[in-house]
Amino acid sequence: MHAGFAVYFPELFPTRLRGTGGGFCFNGGRLLAAPILVLNALMRSWGVSLCNSGAILGLLFLVGALVLIVAPETRGGNCRPDPRKTDREWRISVQTVRAVL
């Protein structure tokens, strides 16, 4: 699952922001995943077995698969910076991505 991040995230950002943007997205996912450990502990305290809680929390991968349906396609795109875009346009693009996250 994580191997695809290294290929997908850099293509979403302009050249000068690729490392920062990819790192932000990758570590943002870690922050969003951390509460799942607490949820697992709560489920266990409610009497849900480890097997059942693992199966229920495993359904979160289906949510990730559904998100991929609306994710932008990057195949065949040009990874070089577009000289026609100004710095302001790049900032707006990055702000849009941050707003979505």
C-alpha positions as CSV (number, residue, x, y, z in Angstrom):
1,M,0.0,0.0,0.0
2,H,2.7,2.5,1.0
3,A,4.8,1.7,-2.1
4,G,2.4,3.5,-4.3
5,F,2.7,6.7,-2.3
6,A,6.3,7.2,-3.4
7,V,5.2,7.2,-7.0
8,Y,1.8,9.0,-6.8
9,F,2.4,11.9,-4.4
10,P,5.4,13.6,-6.1
11,E,3.4,13.8,-9.3
12,L,0.7,15.9,-7.6
13,F,3.1,18.8,-6.8
14,P,5.3,21.2,-8.8
15,T,9.0,20.3,-9.0
16,R,10.1,22.7,-6.2
17,L,7.4,21.4,-3.8
18,R,7.6,17.7,-4.5
19,G,9.5,16.6,-1.4
20,T,7.5,18.8,0.9
21,G,4.1,18.0,-0.6
22,G,4.8,14.2,-0.7
23,G,6.1,14.3,2.9
24,F,3.1,16.3,4.0
25,C,0.6,13.9,2.5
26,F,2.4,10.8,3.7
27,N,2.8,12.0,7.3
28,G,-0.7,13.5,7.2
29,G,-2.0,10.0,6.6
30,R,0.0,8.8,9.6
31,L,-1.7,11.4,11.8
32,L,-5.1,10.4,10.6
33,A,-4.3,6.7,11.2
34,A,-3.1,7.1,14.8
35,P,-6.6,7.4,16.3
36,I,-7.4,3.9,14.9
37,L,-5.2,2.4,17.6
38,V,-7.4,4.1,20.2
39,L,-10.5,2.9,18.4
40,N,-9.1,-0.6,18.5
41,A,-8.5,-0.4,22.2
42,L,-12.1,0.9,22.7
43,M,-13.5,-1.9,20.7
44,R,-11.6,-4.4,22.7
45,S,-12.9,-2.8,26.0
46,W,-16.4,-3.1,24.6
47,G,-15.9,-6.9,24.3
48,V,-15.3,-7.1,20.6
49,S,-12.8,-9.9,19.9
50,L,-9.4,-9.1,18.3
51,C,-10.4,-11.1,15.2
52,N,-13.7,-9.1,14.8
53,S,-12.1,-5.7,15.5
54,G,-9.4,-6.5,13.0
55,A,-12.0,-7.4,10.4
56,I,-14.1,-4.3,11.1
57,L,-11.1,-1.9,11.0
58,G,-9.8,-3.7,7.9
59,L,-12.9,-2.3,6.1
60,L,-11.2,1.1,6.2
61,F,-9.1,-0.2,3.2
62,L,-12.4,-0.2,1.2
63,V,-12.7,3.5,2.1
64,G,-9.2,4.1,0.7
65,A,-10.2,2.2,-2.5
66,L,-13.2,4.4,-2.9
67,V,-11.1,7.5,-2.5
68,L,-8.9,6.3,-5.4
69,I,-12.0,6.6,-7.7
70,V,-12.0,10.4,-7.3
71,A,-8.2,10.9,-7.1
72,P,-6.6,12.7,-10.1
73,E,-4.9,10.5,-12.7
74,T,-1.2,11.3,-13.1
75,R,-0.3,8.8,-15.8
76,G,1.1,10.4,-18.9
77,G,1.4,13.7,-17.2
78,N,4.4,16.0,-17.6
79,C,6.4,16.1,-14.4
80,R,8.5,19.0,-15.5
81,P,7.5,22.5,-14.2
82,D,5.2,24.4,-16.5
83,P,6.9,27.7,-17.4
84,R,3.6,29.2,-18.2
85,K,2.4,29.0,-14.6
86,T,3.4,31.7,-12.3
87,D,4.4,31.3,-8.7
88,R,0.9,32.5,-7.7
89,E,-0.8,29.8,-9.7
90,W,1.4,27.1,-8.1
91,R,0.6,28.5,-4.6
92,I,-3.1,28.3,-5.5
93,S,-2.7,24.7,-6.6
94,V,-0.9,23.8,-3.4
95,Q,-3.6,25.5,-1.3
96,T,-6.3,23.6,-3.1
97,V,-4.5,20.3,-2.3
98,R,-4.1,21.3,1.3
99,A,-7.8,22.3,1.5
100,V,-8.8,18.9,0.3
101,L,-6.6,17.1,2.8
